[in-house]
Amino acid sequence: MKHANISIFVPHIGCPHMCSFCNQHTISGTQKAPAKDDVQRICTKALSEIKSPECTEIAFFGGSFTAIPQNYMIELLESAYEFIGNGKFKGIRISTRPDCITPEILDILRKYGVTSIELGAQSMSDTVLESNERGHTAEDVYKSSDLIKSYGFELGLQMMIGLYKSTIDSEYQTFSAIKNIHPDTVRIYPVVILKNTKLGELYLSGEYKPFDFETVLDISSEFLEKFENIGIKVIKCGLHASEFVENDMIGGFYHPAFRELCENKIYRRKIECKINSNEKNYIFAVNPSCISKATGQNKSNINYFKKQGICIKITGDENIAKYEVELRR
Ligand code: SF4
């Protein structure tokens, strides 16, 4: 059964920093902090509508959950905890900053049924972290990840591609560090430049020159494939589609189907490796669930090869793993 989240957004309260790219009100689409009654109302409604609550987590997303005032955090958790277990939801998921994790906080989270903790690592280069005013170091990510794992929580790490002062090398450095930490899940977010942020100012002044879209797509698709190949589930690739983001973005890399574009790119690369200069007609087999990914959005991969005079046909075969391609003829 597919995993689902009931998302409850806790906007930018108690956050000890203002990161260069952050405008949480835009990203979460909300300005009002939820009260315990809101949590109860949202969970009651979801419980009456969701068919498999045992595969569903209540997710406190948005700001830095463990940085909000502790009484308020416990109030929200108490409210959500009533909806955990006994035929209700599977657990609670939270997202927070790497420097807002302590044994005391983890004890509280465990007591109230939290199962998964996601950390906004964003980059594992201290230069990039400092330049984007994150207020923590790569070492904080290592330490808090170890602590979270030692408590037995599911660990998720979020990374951003294309931050101010990042380079192709620093992106690979971040990828390798996250790969070595080996979290259970990863989210890959290409940077979206929003109005009313420091990054927005740097961009408009010309000081910050983001990578081009193709570079971001290449890097993201490579990381997506490599993470999944070693058993790290990529649960998000690109910001979720939102009219708030679409209205407030002034640059960067946003596409409502970014993951699909990345998956198309993975297949294009795989196919390209199997093409030789003499042959003009090919049949490739992929897992049946991946035929549209291999074909590409609006047949983009088929058309890409067609422009080079090469005719590609894609067929399905249950025995082929996701992201793998076999040449049939
Ligand atoms: S830690 Fe998260 S919520 Fe806080 S300012 Fe940075 S990005 Fe925004």
Residues whose N, C-alpha, C, O or C-beta is under 5 A from the ligand:
A	BS01	SF4	C15 H17 M18 C19 C22 Q24 G62 G63 S64 R97
